[in-house]
């Protein structure tokens, strides 16, 4: 049976903010701040580079409950972003229709 990959809790070990622009989402960690990342993000090259230069460290694997909460937060953020984009597009369309 294949081992299930888990997300991780990472921490900024620098004395200044660290930005990690991953394929799935950007993350900004302030000094000493910790954040959870998904199992897929653990394998992201941008994160691996920050780990290599010790800008961030892996604190521990996430629990299943923490992983579930993170996935829910990511989905909610994606829905918010999509709603904001739709509102912006609707406003732009209304502006174009009103200006014609």
TORFIMAR-863004 format. One record per residue (C-alpha): x, y, z; residue in three letters; residue number from 0. Coordinates in Angstrom, 3 decimals. Example, Ala and Ser with C-alpha at 12.3 -4.5 7.8 and 13.67 -1.06 7.14 Angstrom:
# TORFIMAR-863004
+----------+----------+----------+-----+-----+
:       xx :       yy :       zz :  aa :   i :
+----------+----------+----------+-----+-----+
:   12.300 :   -4.500 :    7.800 : ala :   0 :
:   13.670 :   -1.060 :    7.140 : ser :   1 :
+----------+----------+----------+-----+-----+
# end
This chain:
# TORFIMAR-863004
+----------+----------+----------+-----+-----+
:       xx :       yy :       zz :  aa :   i :
+----------+----------+----------+-----+-----+
:    0.000 :    0.000 :    0.000 : unk :   0 :
:    1.335 :    3.448 :   -0.950 : unk :   1 :
:    2.052 :    5.869 :    1.840 : unk :   2 :
:   -0.317 :    8.850 :    1.888 : unk :   3 :
:    1.480 :   12.163 :    1.472 : unk :   4 :
:    0.662 :   14.805 :    4.073 : unk :   5 :
:    0.740 :   18.556 :    4.191 : unk :   6 :
:    3.214 :   20.318 :    6.437 : unk :   7 :
:    3.441 :   23.186 :    8.871 : unk :   8 :
:    6.219 :   25.540 :    7.750 : unk :   9 :
:    7.827 :   28.430 :    9.615 : unk :  10 :
:    9.742 :   31.540 :    8.558 : unk :  11 :
:   13.119 :   31.438 :   10.300 : unk :  12 :
:   14.300 :   34.803 :    8.900 : unk :  13 :
:   14.111 :   38.202 :   10.531 : unk :  14 :
:   12.211 :   39.561 :    7.503 : unk :  15 :
:    9.150 :   38.393 :    5.545 : unk :  16 :
:    9.514 :   35.513 :    3.084 : unk :  17 :
:    7.404 :   35.279 :   -0.075 : unk :  18 :
:    6.898 :   31.864 :   -1.659 : unk :  19 :
:    5.180 :   31.984 :   -5.042 : unk :  20 :
:    4.035 :   28.434 :   -5.658 : unk :  21 :
:    2.037 :   27.111 :   -8.598 : unk :  22 :
:   -1.065 :   26.731 :   -6.412 : unk :  23 :
:   -0.892 :   30.027 :   -4.484 : unk :  24 :
:    1.489 :   32.644 :   -3.138 : unk :  25 :
:    2.324 :   32.586 :    0.562 : unk :  26 :
:    3.866 :   35.381 :    2.609 : unk :  27 :
:    5.319 :   34.477 :    5.991 : unk :  28 :
:    6.303 :   37.180 :    8.437 : unk :  29 :
:    9.248 :   36.521 :   10.775 : unk :  30 :
:    8.433 :   33.587 :   13.044 : unk :  31 :
:    5.051 :   33.003 :   11.370 : unk :  32 :
:    3.828 :   29.478 :   10.668 : unk :  33 :
:    1.437 :   28.296 :    7.930 : unk :  34 :
:    0.121 :   25.005 :    6.673 : unk :  35 :
:    0.766 :   23.880 :    3.119 : unk :  36 :
:   -0.840 :   21.024 :    1.213 : unk :  37 :
:    0.814 :   17.753 :    0.272 : unk :  38 :
:    1.091 :   18.952 :   -3.340 : unk :  39 :
:    2.685 :   22.226 :   -2.256 : unk :  40 :
:    5.338 :   20.327 :   -0.295 : unk :  41 :
:    6.741 :   19.220 :   -3.650 : unk :  42 :
:    6.667 :   22.698 :   -5.245 : unk :  43 :
:   10.064 :   23.893 :   -6.506 : unk :  44 :
:    9.602 :   27.408 :   -5.086 : unk :  45 :
:    9.099 :   25.971 :   -1.603 : unk :  46 :
:   11.981 :   23.555 :   -1.989 : unk :  47 :
:   14.270 :   26.452 :   -2.883 : unk :  48 :
:   13.234 :   28.350 :    0.265 : unk :  49 :
:   13.859 :   25.189 :    2.293 : unk :  50 :
:   17.260 :   24.737 :    0.669 : unk :  51 :
:   18.414 :   28.228 :    1.632 : unk :  52 :
:   16.804 :   27.843 :    5.059 : unk :  53 :
:   14.450 :   30.776 :    4.629 : unk :  54 :
:   11.725 :   28.465 :    5.949 : unk :  55 :
:   11.726 :   25.188 :    7.828 : unk :  56 :
:    9.287 :   22.324 :    8.085 : unk :  57 :
:    7.968 :   22.195 :   11.639 : unk :  58 :
:    5.885 :   19.022 :   11.398 : unk :  59 :
:    3.385 :   17.116 :    9.251 : unk :  60 :
:   -0.202 :   18.316 :    9.405 : unk :  61 :
:   -2.905 :   16.232 :   11.014 : unk :  62 :
:   -5.857 :   15.071 :    8.930 : unk :  63 :
:   -8.090 :   17.660 :   10.620 : unk :  64 :
:   -5.589 :   20.451 :    9.853 : unk :  65 :
:   -5.328 :   19.256 :    6.256 : unk :  66 :
:   -9.128 :   19.260 :    5.903 : unk :  67 :
:   -9.356 :   22.790 :    7.343 : unk :  68 :
:   -6.626 :   24.040 :    5.003 : unk :  69 :
:   -8.339 :   22.560 :    1.952 : unk :  70 :
:  -11.612 :   24.201 :    2.984 : unk :  71 :
:   -9.867 :   27.584 :    3.419 : unk :  72 :
:   -8.208 :   27.281 :    0.003 : unk :  73 :
:  -11.552 :   26.418 :   -1.638 : unk :  74 :
:  -13.278 :   29.351 :    0.085 : unk :  75 :
:  -10.527 :   31.732 :   -1.037 : unk :  76 :
:  -10.850 :   30.468 :   -4.614 : unk :  77 :
:  -14.617 :   31.061 :   -4.496 : unk :  78 :
:  -14.095 :   34.589 :   -3.114 : unk :  79 :
:  -11.569 :   35.364 :   -5.843 : unk :  80 :
:  -13.923 :   34.049 :   -8.532 : unk :  81 :
:  -16.813 :   36.121 :   -7.147 : unk :  82 :
:  -14.647 :   39.255 :   -7.057 : unk :  83 :
:  -13.526 :   38.641 :  -10.648 : unk :  84 :
:  -17.134 :   38.148 :  -11.760 : unk :  85 :
:  -18.195 :   41.374 :  -10.009 : unk :  86 :
:  -15.342 :   43.299 :  -11.615 : unk :  87 :
:  -16.246 :   41.917 :  -15.039 : unk :  88 :
:  -19.921 :   42.770 :  -14.544 : unk :  89 :
:  -19.019 :   46.318 :  -13.504 : unk :  90 :
:  -16.759 :   46.684 :  -16.530 : unk :  91 :
:  -19.494 :   45.375 :  -18.844 : unk :  92 :
:  -22.029 :   47.753 :  -17.293 : unk :  93 :
:  -19.625 :   50.655 :  -17.717 : unk :  94 :
:  -19.059 :   49.765 :  -21.393 : unk :  95 :
:  -22.790 :   49.367 :  -21.991 : unk :  96 :
:  -23.517 :   52.710 :  -20.321 : unk :  97 :
:  -20.775 :   54.501 :  -22.231 : unk :  98 :
:  -21.935 :   53.308 :  -25.664 : unk :  99 :
+----------+----------+----------+-----+-----+
# end
